[in-house]
Amino acid sequence: MSSHAVPNLAMNPRQQRYSQLPRHPLVLCASLVGNPMNLGALCRTAEACRLESLVLPDVGIIEERQFRRVAVTTHHWQPLQACAPAHLIPWLEAQRERGYTRLALACDNQAQSLMTATFPQRAVLLLGRELTGIPAELLAQCDQTLVIPQYGLVDSLNVQTAAAMAVYEYLRQWGLDPFPRGNGGDPANASPQ
C-alpha cells in the first residue's frame, strides 16, 4: 500500500491556494477496477468533487496513455493511494480503525438503495471489478452495501458512471460546497479553513 502525493509542480498562486483547500472525507477505492480508462475517469470524478483520496490497484497506472486520455491532468491534483486487490482486507480494516465507514457499491437485491441511504461523513466507497463486481469476502468486510436502482433490462452500469452517481449523492447529503462563502465563485480564491 503506497501513497502518491500531489506533485510539487511549478504552481501559480491560484494553484497553490487550490491545493490547500479542504477535501470531502470520502475515499473512493478502485483497487478492483482494471480498465485504465475507467480509472482515469474515476480520477477525474474524484478531483472534480475534491475527494480525500482515490485508491488505485497500482499508482503506476497513471503513466498509461489510456488513463491519461481520460484523466487529462487531474492526477496532478487528486491525492492517490495504491492498494493491490490482495491487500484490500487489511486496508479496509485500517480504514475502519481510522474511523471511516466502509461502503460497498454493488448490484445486490439485498443492498440499501442509494436513493434512501444516509451516507456517513467519513466513508470509504468500495467499487467492484468490471463484469464481476465485489467478491463476497470483501463485501463481508464492509459495513453497508449500496445499490443504484435500475429499471432497464441490463442490470448494471459502468463502474465510473455508478461511482459518479454515488459520489454525487454523498455530496448532495453533506453539502456540495466545502469552500467558505464569499470566494467570488472561484474555489481557488477561498482561504483554507
ABEGO torsion letter per residue (X at the ends): XBBBBBBBBBBBAAAAAAAABBBBBBBBBAAABABAAAAAAAAAAAAAAGBABBBBABAAAAABAAAAAAAEAAAAABBBBBBBAAAAAAAAAAAAAAGBBBBBBBBBAABBBAAABBBBABBBBBBBBBGAEBBAAAAAABABBBBBBBABABABBBAAAAAAAAAAAAAAAAEABABBBGAGGBAAABBBX
